């Protein structure tokens, strides 16, 4: 499946979350990642980040999609992305 | 169609972008919005925000989807969202 990850993490923990996210996904923009991933790997990702985040302060949104055939991504303004592999 | 908006905007302009985004979408988390929207309204949104953003500094990512039937959203940590109307 395909996943889009958007996070809002306290500066004290953001570097760790960034590092973990890069192992599983492609970096799109500051706090946005995306990529194809298996359900098993996504579970692993969740376990890793849950160990780091403070549930009172931090937030990670995970969108998952079975089919990205009818989807599109557009960037207005500066393309801050690292890895650009979207469909 | 369904759209997910993620933005990274300089603090000088973020309030304006937030205000415009709220007219068209539901607020999910700090800089994330989503919602059903027509192509015509999305074009209007783009025109409005393009007038505000500094293309050297700011970035708005717009994901659009024809079909959200096989999609899912999950939040780890704090649910910072305002309007929660996801499928």
N, CA and C atoms of all chains as a GROMACS GRO file, in nm:
protein
  522
    1UNK      N    1   0.083  -0.120   0.000
    1UNK     CA    2   0.000   0.000   0.000
    1UNK      C    3   0.087   0.126   0.000
    2UNK      N    4   0.021   0.238  -0.014
    2UNK     CA    5   0.092   0.365  -0.017
    2UNK      C    6   0.058   0.442   0.110
    3UNK      N    7   0.157   0.510   0.168
    3UNK     CA    8   0.132   0.586   0.290
    3UNK      C    9   0.184   0.728   0.279
    4UNK      N   10   0.111   0.819   0.340
    4UNK     CA   11   0.156   0.958   0.356
    4UNK      C   12   0.164   0.983   0.507
    5UNK      N   13   0.278   1.031   0.551
    5UNK     CA   14   0.303   1.056   0.693
    5UNK      C   15   0.321   1.207   0.712
    6UNK      N   16   0.247   1.265   0.804
    6UNK     CA   17   0.265   1.407   0.836
    6UNK      C   18   0.283   1.417   0.986
    7UNK      N   19   0.390   1.478   1.031
    7UNK     CA   20   0.407   1.485   1.176
    7UNK      C   21   0.431   1.625   1.229
    8UNK      N   22   0.399   1.639   1.356
    8UNK     CA   23   0.415   1.765   1.426
    8UNK      C   24   0.475   1.726   1.561
    9UNK      N   25   0.607   1.741   1.570
    9UNK     CA   26   0.684   1.684   1.681
    9UNK      C   27   0.766   1.795   1.748
   10UNK      N   28   0.771   1.791   1.878
   10UNK     CA   29   0.853   1.885   1.954
   10UNK      C   30   0.998   1.880   1.906
   11UNK      N   31   1.062   1.995   1.901
   11UNK     CA   32   1.198   2.006   1.847
   11UNK      C   33   1.298   1.912   1.917
   12UNK      N   34   1.270   1.878   2.042
   12UNK     CA   35   1.360   1.788   2.116
   12UNK      C   36   1.361   1.647   2.058
   13UNK      N   37   1.252   1.610   1.993
   13UNK     CA   38   1.240   1.472   1.944
   13UNK      C   39   1.235   1.461   1.792
   14UNK      N   40   1.228   1.576   1.725
   14UNK     CA   41   1.202   1.571   1.581
   14UNK      C   42   1.313   1.503   1.501
   15UNK      N   43   1.438   1.518   1.544
   15UNK     CA   44   1.548   1.458   1.468
   15UNK      C   45   1.539   1.305   1.470
   16UNK      N   46   1.499   1.251   1.585
   16UNK     CA   47   1.485   1.105   1.595
   16UNK      C   48   1.372   1.053   1.506
   17UNK      N   49   1.262   1.127   1.505
   17UNK     CA   50   1.147   1.085   1.423
   17UNK      C   51   1.182   1.096   1.274
   18UNK      N   52   1.256   1.200   1.240
   18UNK     CA   53   1.300   1.218   1.102
   18UNK      C   54   1.386   1.099   1.058
   19UNK      N   55   1.478   1.060   1.144
   19UNK     CA   56   1.571   0.952   1.112
   19UNK      C   57   1.494   0.820   1.091
   20UNK      N   58   1.401   0.792   1.181
   20UNK     CA   59   1.321   0.669   1.168
   20UNK      C   60   1.239   0.674   1.039
   21UNK      N   61   1.174   0.788   1.015
   21UNK     CA   62   1.086   0.801   0.898
   21UNK      C   63   1.161   0.779   0.768
   22UNK      N   64   1.284   0.829   0.763
   22UNK     CA   65   1.366   0.814   0.641
   22UNK      C   66   1.398   0.669   0.611
   23UNK      N   67   1.399   0.585   0.713
   23UNK     CA   68   1.428   0.442   0.690
   23UNK      C   69   1.314   0.375   0.614
   24UNK      N   70   1.193   0.427   0.633
   24UNK     CA   71   1.074   0.360   0.580
   24UNK      C   72   1.013   0.432   0.459
   25UNK      N   73   1.034   0.565   0.452
   25UNK     CA   74   0.962   0.645   0.352
   25UNK      C   75   1.054   0.740   0.278
   26UNK      N   76   0.999   0.803   0.176
   26UNK     CA   77   1.069   0.909   0.104
   26UNK      C   78   1.028   1.043   0.163
   27UNK      N   79   1.123   1.128   0.180
   27UNK     CA   80   1.099   1.258   0.238
   27UNK      C   81   1.044   1.353   0.130
   28UNK      N   82   0.935   1.420   0.162
   28UNK     CA   83   0.870   1.507   0.063
   28UNK      C   84   0.890   1.654   0.096
   29UNK      N   85   0.867   1.689   0.221
   29UNK     CA   86   0.873   1.829   0.264
   29UNK      C   87   0.888   1.827   0.416
   30UNK      N   88   0.954   1.926   0.470
   30UNK     CA   89   0.981   1.930   0.615
   30UNK      C   90   0.930   1.812   0.695
   31UNK      N   91   0.802   1.810   0.722
   31UNK     CA   92   0.750   1.706   0.810
   31UNK      C   93   0.656   1.612   0.737
   32UNK      N   94   0.679   1.592   0.607
   32UNK     CA   95   0.594   1.506   0.525
   32UNK      C   96   0.678   1.398   0.458
   33UNK      N   97   0.633   1.275   0.472
   33UNK     CA   98   0.698   1.161   0.407
   33UNK      C   99   0.593   1.083   0.331
   34UNK      N  100   0.636   1.004   0.233
   34UNK     CA  101   0.541   0.919   0.164
   34UNK      C  102   0.614   0.801   0.102
   35UNK      N  103   0.538   0.699   0.066
   35UNK     CA  104   0.600   0.588  -0.005
   35UNK      C  105   0.520   0.460   0.003
   36UNK      N  106   0.556   0.367  -0.084
   36UNK     CA  107   0.499   0.232  -0.081
   36UNK      C  108   0.552   0.160   0.041
   37UNK      N  109   0.468   0.088   0.109
   37UNK     CA  110   0.512   0.015   0.228
   37UNK      C  111   0.420  -0.104   0.251
   38UNK      N  112   0.475  -0.210   0.306
   38UNK     CA  113   0.392  -0.325   0.341
   38UNK      C  114   0.326  -0.298   0.476
   39UNK      N  115   0.220  -0.372   0.503
   39UNK     CA  116   0.150  -0.356   0.630
   39UNK      C  117   0.245  -0.391   0.747
   40UNK      N  118   0.327  -0.494   0.728
   40UNK     CA  119   0.419  -0.538   0.833
   40UNK      C  120   0.523  -0.430   0.864
   41UNK      N  121   0.575  -0.368   0.758
   41UNK     CA  122   0.675  -0.263   0.780
   41UNK      C  123   0.612  -0.140   0.844
   42UNK      N  124   0.490  -0.110   0.806
   42UNK     CA  125   0.422   0.006   0.866
   42UNK      C  126   0.401  -0.018   1.016
   43UNK      N  127   0.370  -0.142   1.052
   43UNK     CA  128   0.356  -0.174   1.195
   43UNK      C  129   0.487  -0.152   1.269
   44UNK      N  130   0.596  -0.194   1.205
   44UNK     CA  131   0.729  -0.173   1.264
   44UNK      C  132   0.757  -0.025   1.283
   45UNK      N  133   0.724   0.053   1.180
   45UNK     CA  134   0.743   0.199   1.187
   45UNK      C  135   0.667   0.256   1.307
   46UNK      N  136   0.542   0.214   1.320
   46UNK     CA  137   0.459   0.267   1.430
   46UNK      C  138   0.519   0.232   1.566
   47UNK      N  139   0.568   0.110   1.578
   47UNK     CA  140   0.628   0.068   1.706
   47UNK      C  141   0.750   0.156   1.736
   48UNK      N  142   0.832   0.180   1.633
   48UNK     CA  143   0.952   0.261   1.654
   48UNK      C  144   0.919   0.404   1.696
   49UNK      N  145   0.825   0.466   1.625
   49UNK     CA  146   0.798   0.607   1.657
   49UNK      C  147   0.721   0.622   1.788
   50UNK      N  148   0.638   0.523   1.820
   50UNK     CA  149   0.564   0.531   1.947
   50UNK      C  150   0.657   0.531   2.068
   51UNK      N  151   0.775   0.472   2.050
   51UNK     CA  152   0.873   0.470   2.159
   51UNK      C  153   0.931   0.610   2.184
   52UNK      N  154   0.927   0.694   2.082
   52UNK     CA  155   0.991   0.826   2.090
   52UNK      C  156   0.892   0.936   2.125
   53UNK      N  157   0.775   0.933   2.067
   53UNK     CA  158   0.685   1.049   2.080
   53UNK      C  159   0.630   1.064   2.222
   54UNK      N  160   0.605   1.190   2.254
   54UNK     CA  161   0.535   1.225   2.377
   54UNK      C  162   0.389   1.246   2.336
   55UNK      N  163   0.302   1.159   2.385
   55UNK     CA  164   0.164   1.162   2.336
   55UNK      C  165   0.086   1.286   2.383
   56UNK      N  166   0.146   1.361   2.474
   56UNK     CA  167   0.082   1.486   2.518
   56UNK      C  168   0.115   1.602   2.424
   57UNK      N  169   0.225   1.588   2.351
   57UNK     CA  170   0.273   1.702   2.271
   57UNK      C  171   0.284   1.672   2.122
   58UNK      N  172   0.317   1.549   2.088
   58UNK     CA  173   0.350   1.517   1.949
   58UNK      C  174   0.233   1.450   1.878
   59UNK      N  175   0.238   1.459   1.748
   59UNK     CA  176   0.129   1.401   1.668
   59UNK      C  177   0.186   1.352   1.535
   60UNK      N  178   0.148   1.232   1.498
   60UNK     CA  179   0.186   1.178   1.366
   60UNK      C  180   0.059   1.128   1.299
   61UNK      N  181   0.030   1.183   1.181
   61UNK     CA  182  -0.086   1.136   1.106
   61UNK      C  183  -0.037   1.041   0.996
   62UNK      N  184  -0.100   0.927   0.988
   62UNK     CA  185  -0.065   0.828   0.886
   62UNK      C  186  -0.186   0.804   0.796
   63UNK      N  187  -0.175   0.845   0.672
   63UNK     CA  188  -0.278   0.813   0.573
   63UNK      C  189  -0.232   0.690   0.497
   64UNK      N  190  -0.319   0.594   0.479
   64UNK     CA  191  -0.281   0.479   0.395
   64UNK      C  192  -0.384   0.461   0.283
   65UNK      N  193  -0.333   0.413   0.171
   65UNK     CA  194  -0.415   0.400   0.050
   65UNK      C  195  -0.384   0.267  -0.017
   66UNK      N  196  -0.489   0.198  -0.056
   66UNK     CA  197  -0.468   0.073  -0.129
   66UNK      C  198  -0.428   0.100  -0.273
   67UNK      N  199  -0.481   0.207  -0.328
   67UNK     CA  200  -0.465   0.231  -0.471
   67UNK      C  201  -0.442   0.380  -0.496
   68UNK      N  202  -0.330   0.413  -0.558
   68UNK     CA  203  -0.299   0.554  -0.583
   68UNK      C  204  -0.320   0.590  -0.731
   69UNK      N  205  -0.390   0.504  -0.803
   69UNK     CA  206  -0.406   0.524  -0.948
   69UNK      C  207  -0.469   0.658  -0.980
   70UNK      N  208  -0.570   0.696  -0.903
   70UNK     CA  209  -0.641   0.820  -0.933
   70UNK      C  210  -0.601   0.930  -0.835
   71UNK      N  211  -0.473   0.940  -0.811
   71UNK     CA  212  -0.428   1.042  -0.719
   71UNK      C  213  -0.323   1.129  -0.785
   72UNK      N  214  -0.299   1.243  -0.723
   72UNK     CA  215  -0.210   1.341  -0.782
   72UNK      C  216  -0.149   1.425  -0.670
   73UNK      N  217  -0.025   1.463  -0.686
   73UNK     CA  218   0.037   1.554  -0.590
   73UNK      C  219   0.091   1.676  -0.662
   74UNK      N  220   0.062   1.791  -0.608
   74UNK     CA  221   0.109   1.917  -0.667
   74UNK      C  222   0.171   2.002  -0.556
   75UNK      N  223   0.279   2.071  -0.586
   75UNK     CA  224   0.339   2.162  -0.488
   75UNK      C  225   0.328   2.305  -0.538
   76UNK      N  226   0.271   2.391  -0.454
   76UNK     CA  227   0.271   2.536  -0.483
   76UNK      C  228   0.387   2.597  -0.406
   77UNK      N  229   0.459   2.688  -0.470
   77UNK     CA  230   0.573   2.752  -0.403
   77UNK      C  231   0.695   2.666  -0.413
   78UNK      N  232   0.778   2.679  -0.312
   78UNK     CA  233   0.908   2.613  -0.313
   78UNK      C  234   0.895   2.462  -0.296
   79UNK      N  235   0.964   2.387  -0.378
   79UNK     CA  236   0.966   2.242  -0.364
   79UNK      C  237   1.078   2.207  -0.267
   80UNK      N  238   1.040   2.183  -0.141
   80UNK     CA  239   1.140   2.159  -0.038
   80UNK      C  240   1.176   2.012  -0.027
   81UNK      N  241   1.123   1.934  -0.115
   81UNK     CA  242   1.135   1.790  -0.103
   81UNK      C  243   1.275   1.740  -0.122
   82UNK      N  244   1.297   1.623  -0.066
   82UNK     CA  245   1.423   1.555  -0.083
   82UNK      C  246   1.409   1.458  -0.198
   83UNK      N  247   1.335   1.352  -0.171
   83UNK     CA  248   1.321   1.243  -0.267
   83UNK      C  249   1.187   1.263  -0.337
   84UNK      N  250   1.190   1.278  -0.466
   84UNK     CA  251   1.065   1.302  -0.538
   84UNK      C  252   1.033   1.186  -0.630
   85UNK      N  253   0.955   1.093  -0.578
   85UNK     CA  254   0.928   0.973  -0.658
   85UNK      C  255   0.780   0.951  -0.679
   86UNK      N  256   0.701   1.057  -0.657
   86UNK     CA  257   0.555   1.038  -0.666
   86UNK      C  258   0.518   1.002  -0.809
   87UNK      N  259   0.419   0.917  -0.818
   87UNK     CA  260   0.360   0.871  -0.944
   87UNK      C  261   0.373   0.970  -1.058
   88UNK      N  262  -1.392   1.544  -0.565
   88UNK     CA  263  -1.272   1.471  -0.527
   88UNK      C  264  -1.234   1.505  -0.382
   89UNK      N  265  -1.135   1.433  -0.331
   89UNK     CA  266  -1.091   1.456  -0.195
   89UNK      C  267  -0.949   1.514  -0.201
   90UNK      N  268  -0.921   1.610  -0.113
   90UNK     CA  269  -0.788   1.671  -0.113
   90UNK      C  270  -0.728   1.672   0.026
   91UNK      N  271  -0.597   1.655   0.032
   91UNK     CA  272  -0.519   1.672   0.155
   91UNK      C  273  -0.419   1.783   0.127
   92UNK      N  274  -0.418   1.883   0.214
   92UNK     CA  275  -0.330   1.999   0.199
   92UNK      C  276  -0.231   2.000   0.315
   93UNK      N  277  -0.104   2.010   0.282
   93UNK     CA  278  -0.001   2.021   0.386
   93UNK      C  279   0.084   2.142   0.354
   94UNK      N  280   0.097   2.235   0.447
   94UNK     CA  281   0.177   2.351   0.413
   94UNK      C  282   0.288   2.382   0.512
   95UNK      N  283   0.387   2.451   0.462
   95UNK     CA  284   0.503   2.493   0.540
   95UNK      C  285   0.524   2.639   0.500
   96UNK      N  286   0.473   2.729   0.586
   96UNK     CA  287   0.463   2.871   0.550
   96UNK      C  288   0.533   2.955   0.657
   97UNK      N  289   0.604   3.056   0.613
   97UNK     CA  290   0.669   3.149   0.706
   97UNK      C  291   0.566   3.209   0.801
   98UNK      N  292   0.608   3.228   0.926
   98UNK     CA  293   0.517   3.274   1.031
   98UNK      C  294   0.449   3.407   0.995
   99UNK      N  295   0.512   3.488   0.912
   99UNK     CA  296   0.453   3.616   0.872
   99UNK      C  297   0.327   3.598   0.788
  100UNK      N  298   0.317   3.485   0.720
  100UNK     CA  299   0.206   3.466   0.628
  100UNK      C  300   0.113   3.351   0.668
  101UNK      N  301   0.151   3.277   0.770
  101UNK     CA  302   0.078   3.153   0.800
  101UNK      C  303  -0.068   3.178   0.841
  102UNK      N  304  -0.093   3.287   0.912
  102UNK     CA  305  -0.231   3.314   0.957
  102UNK      C  306  -0.325   3.336   0.838
  103UNK      N  307  -0.273   3.405   0.736
  103UNK     CA  308  -0.356   3.428   0.616
  103UNK      C  309  -0.386   3.296   0.543
  104UNK      N  310  -0.285   3.212   0.533
  104UNK     CA  311  -0.303   3.084   0.464
  104UNK      C  312  -0.399   2.994   0.542
  105UNK      N  313  -0.387   2.998   0.674
  105UNK     CA  314  -0.478   2.922   0.760
  105UNK      C  315  -0.622   2.965   0.737
  106UNK      N  316  -0.642   3.095   0.733
  106UNK     CA  317  -0.777   3.151   0.716
  106UNK      C  318  -0.838   3.109   0.581
  107UNK      N  319  -0.758   3.119   0.477
  107UNK     CA  320  -0.807   3.079   0.344
  107UNK      C  321  -0.838   2.929   0.342
  108UNK      N  322  -0.745   2.851   0.399
  108UNK     CA  323  -0.761   2.705   0.395
  108UNK      C  324  -0.888   2.661   0.468
  109UNK      N  325  -0.919   2.728   0.577
  109UNK     CA  326  -1.039   2.694   0.655
  109UNK      C  327  -1.168   2.718   0.578
  110UNK      N  328  -1.164   2.809   0.481
  110UNK     CA  329  -1.284   2.835   0.399
  110UNK      C  330  -1.316   2.716   0.310
  111UNK      N  331  -1.212   2.642   0.272
  111UNK     CA  332  -1.229   2.537   0.172
  111UNK      C  333  -1.222   2.396   0.229
  112UNK      N  334  -1.150   2.380   0.342
  112UNK     CA  335  -1.120   2.246   0.392
  112UNK      C  336  -1.148   2.233   0.541
  113UNK      N  337  -1.137   2.112   0.591
  113UNK     CA  338  -1.145   2.087   0.734
  113UNK      C  339  -1.003   2.079   0.790
  114UNK      N  340  -0.986   2.138   0.902
  114UNK     CA  341  -0.855   2.142   0.965
  114UNK      C  342  -0.828   2.011   1.038
  115UNK      N  343  -0.713   1.951   1.015
  115UNK     CA  344  -0.681   1.821   1.074
  115UNK      C  345  -0.575   1.832   1.183
  116UNK      N  346  -0.470   1.905   1.154
  116UNK     CA  347  -0.357   1.917   1.246
  116UNK      C  348  -0.277   2.040   1.202
  117UNK      N  349  -0.212   2.105   1.295
  117UNK     CA  350  -0.140   2.230   1.265
  117UNK      C  351  -0.145   2.276   1.120
  118UNK      N  352  -0.069   2.213   1.036
  118UNK     CA  353  -0.060   2.262   0.899
  118UNK      C  354  -0.117   2.163   0.798
  119UNK      N  355  -0.216   2.087   0.842
  119UNK     CA  356  -0.278   1.987   0.756
  119UNK      C  357  -0.429   2.011   0.748
  120UNK      N  358  -0.480   2.013   0.627
  120UNK     CA  359  -0.623   2.025   0.602
  120UNK      C  360  -0.666   1.914   0.508
  121UNK      N  361  -0.795   1.884   0.509
  121UNK     CA  362  -0.844   1.786   0.414
  121UNK      C  363  -0.993   1.807   0.390
  122UNK      N  364  -1.044   1.750   0.283
  122UNK     CA  365  -1.187   1.756   0.260
  122UNK      C  366  -1.227   1.732   0.116
  123UNK      N  367  -1.355   1.706   0.098
  123UNK     CA  368  -1.413   1.695  -0.036
  123UNK      C  369  -1.416   1.834  -0.098
  124UNK      N  370  -1.381   1.841  -0.223
  124UNK     CA  371  -1.382   1.971  -0.292
  124UNK      C  372  -1.401   1.949  -0.442
  125UNK      N  373  -1.464   2.044  -0.506
  125UNK     CA  374  -1.478   2.035  -0.651
  125UNK      C  375  -1.350   2.088  -0.716
  126UNK      N  376  -1.330   2.051  -0.841
  126UNK     CA  377  -1.212   2.098  -0.913
  126UNK      C  378  -1.214   2.251  -0.923
  127UNK      N  379  -1.331   2.308  -0.945
  127UNK     CA  380  -1.344   2.454  -0.960
  127UNK      C  381  -1.306   2.525  -0.830
  128UNK      N  382  -1.353   2.471  -0.718
  128UNK     CA  383  -1.321   2.534  -0.589
  128UNK      C  384  -1.173   2.519  -0.557
  129UNK      N  385  -1.115   2.406  -0.593
  129UNK     CA  386  -0.972   2.386  -0.567
  129UNK      C  387  -0.890   2.488  -0.647
  130UNK      N  388  -0.934   2.515  -0.768
  130UNK     CA  389  -0.865   2.616  -0.850
  130UNK      C  390  -0.873   2.753  -0.782
  131UNK      N  391  -0.990   2.784  -0.728
  131UNK     CA  392  -1.008   2.911  -0.656
  131UNK      C  393  -0.914   2.918  -0.536
  132UNK      N  394  -0.906   2.806  -0.464
  132UNK     CA  395  -0.817   2.800  -0.347
  132UNK      C  396  -0.673   2.828  -0.389
  133UNK      N  397  -0.632   2.763  -0.497
  133UNK     CA  398  -0.493   2.782  -0.543
  133UNK      C  399  -0.466   2.928  -0.580
  134UNK      N  400  -0.563   2.989  -0.646
  134UNK     CA  401  -0.546   3.130  -0.685
  134UNK      C  402  -0.531   3.217  -0.559
  135UNK      N  403  -0.614   3.190  -0.460
  135UNK     CA  404  -0.608   3.270  -0.337
  135UNK      C  405  -0.474   3.256  -0.265
  136UNK      N  406  -0.429   3.132  -0.249
  136UNK     CA  407  -0.306   3.113  -0.172
  136UNK      C  408  -0.182   3.158  -0.250
  137UNK      N  409  -0.188   3.145  -0.382
  137UNK     CA  410  -0.073   3.189  -0.462
  137UNK      C  411  -0.048   3.339  -0.449
  138UNK      N  412  -0.155   3.413  -0.418
  138UNK     CA  413  -0.140   3.558  -0.399
  138UNK      C  414  -0.064   3.589  -0.269
  139UNK      N  415  -0.066   3.496  -0.176
  139UNK     CA  416  -0.007   3.521  -0.043
  139UNK      C  417   0.134   3.464  -0.032
  140UNK      N  418   0.155   3.344  -0.082
  140UNK     CA  419   0.282   3.276  -0.054
  140UNK      C  420   0.401   3.343  -0.123
  141UNK      N  421   0.514   3.330  -0.057
  141UNK     CA  422   0.643   3.369  -0.112
  141UNK      C  423   0.704   3.241  -0.168
  142UNK      N  424   0.718   3.235  -0.298
  142UNK     CA  425   0.759   3.110  -0.362
  142UNK      C  426   0.905   3.073  -0.331
  143UNK      N  427   0.978   3.165  -0.270
  143UNK     CA  428   1.116   3.135  -0.230
  143UNK      C  429   1.121   3.067  -0.094
  144UNK      N  430   1.015   3.085  -0.015
  144UNK     CA  431   1.018   3.038   0.124
  144UNK      C  432   0.908   2.940   0.158
  145UNK      N  433   0.792   2.958   0.099
  145UNK     CA  434   0.675   2.882   0.140
  145UNK      C  435   0.648   2.765   0.046
  146UNK      N  436   0.576   2.669   0.101
  146UNK     CA  437   0.544   2.551   0.022
  146UNK      C  438   0.407   2.496   0.063
  147UNK      N  439   0.327   2.465  -0.035
  147UNK     CA  440   0.197   2.401  -0.008
  147UNK      C  441   0.188   2.276  -0.096
  148UNK      N  442   0.168   2.162  -0.033
  148UNK     CA  443   0.152   2.038  -0.109
  148UNK      C  444   0.003   2.005  -0.114
  149UNK      N  445  -0.046   1.978  -0.233
  149UNK     CA  446  -0.187   1.942  -0.250
  149UNK      C  447  -0.195   1.801  -0.308
  150UNK      N  448  -0.248   1.708  -0.229
  150UNK     CA  449  -0.275   1.573  -0.279
  150UNK      C  450  -0.422   1.569  -0.317
  151UNK      N  451  -0.453   1.516  -0.433
  151UNK     CA  452  -0.594   1.498  -0.468
  151UNK      C  453  -0.621   1.352  -0.504
  152UNK      N  454  -0.741   1.308  -0.473
  152UNK     CA  455  -0.780   1.168  -0.489
  152UNK      C  456  -0.921   1.162  -0.547
  153UNK      N  457  -0.938   1.079  -0.645
  153UNK     CA  458  -1.071   1.060  -0.701
  153UNK      C  459  -1.157   0.974  -0.609
  154UNK      N  460  -1.090   0.880  -0.544
  154UNK     CA  461  -1.166   0.780  -0.470
  154UNK      C  462  -1.095   0.751  -0.337
  155UNK      N  463  -1.165   0.772  -0.227
  155UNK     CA  464  -1.104   0.750  -0.095
  155UNK      C  465  -1.157   0.621  -0.031
  156UNK      N  466  -1.220   0.537  -0.111
  156UNK     CA  467  -1.285   0.418  -0.057
  156UNK      C  468  -1.186   0.328   0.018
  157UNK      N  469  -1.068   0.312  -0.040
  157UNK     CA  470  -0.969   0.222   0.021
  157UNK      C  471  -0.861   0.301   0.092
  158UNK      N  472  -0.902   0.400   0.167
  158UNK     CA  473  -0.804   0.481   0.238
  158UNK      C  474  -0.838   0.487   0.386
  159UNK      N  475  -0.741   0.528   0.463
  159UNK     CA  476  -0.754   0.524   0.608
  159UNK      C  477  -0.664   0.632   0.667
  160UNK      N  478  -0.710   0.694   0.775
  160UNK     CA  479  -0.625   0.788   0.846
  160UNK      C  480  -0.614   0.749   0.992
  161UNK      N  481  -0.494   0.752   1.041
  161UNK     CA  482  -0.469   0.717   1.181
  161UNK      C  483  -0.380   0.824   1.242
  162UNK      N  484  -0.404   0.860   1.366
  162UNK     CA  485  -0.318   0.957   1.435
  162UNK      C  486  -0.249   0.889   1.552
  163UNK      N  487  -0.116   0.898   1.555
  163UNK     CA  488  -0.039   0.852   1.670
  163UNK      C  489  -0.011   0.974   1.757
  164UNK      N  490  -0.023   0.960   1.887
  164UNK     CA  491   0.002   1.072   1.977
  164UNK      C  492  -0.119   1.160   1.989
  165UNK      N  493  -0.094   1.286   2.009
  165UNK     CA  494  -0.200   1.382   2.037
  165UNK      C  495  -0.281   1.411   1.911
  166UNK      N  496  -0.412   1.408   1.923
  166UNK     CA  497  -0.499   1.446   1.811
  166UNK      C  498  -0.521   1.596   1.819
  167UNK      N  499  -0.444   1.669   1.737
  167UNK     CA  500  -0.449   1.815   1.745
  167UNK      C  501  -0.557   1.872   1.654
  168UNK      N  502  -0.633   1.785   1.596
  168UNK     CA  503  -0.725   1.827   1.491
  168UNK      C  504  -0.838   1.913   1.541
  169UNK      N  505  -0.892   1.987   1.447
  169UNK     CA  506  -1.008   2.067   1.475
  169UNK      C  507  -1.132   1.990   1.433
  170UNK      N  508  -1.150   1.979   1.303
  170UNK     CA  509  -1.269   1.916   1.246
  170UNK      C  510  -1.232   1.775   1.208
  171UNK      N  511  -1.300   1.679   1.265
  171UNK     CA  512  -1.265   1.541   1.234
  171UNK      C  513  -1.378   1.470   1.160
  172UNK      N  514  -1.368   1.472   1.029
  172UNK     CA  515  -1.479   1.415   0.951
  172UNK      C  516  -1.431   1.306   0.856
  173UNK      N  517  -1.310   1.253   0.883
  173UNK     CA  518  -1.256   1.156   0.790
  173UNK      C  519  -1.341   1.030   0.789
  174UNK      N  520  -1.350   0.972   0.674
  174UNK     CA  521  -1.423   0.847   0.647
  174UNK      C  522  -1.430   0.754   0.768
   0.00000   0.00000   0.00000
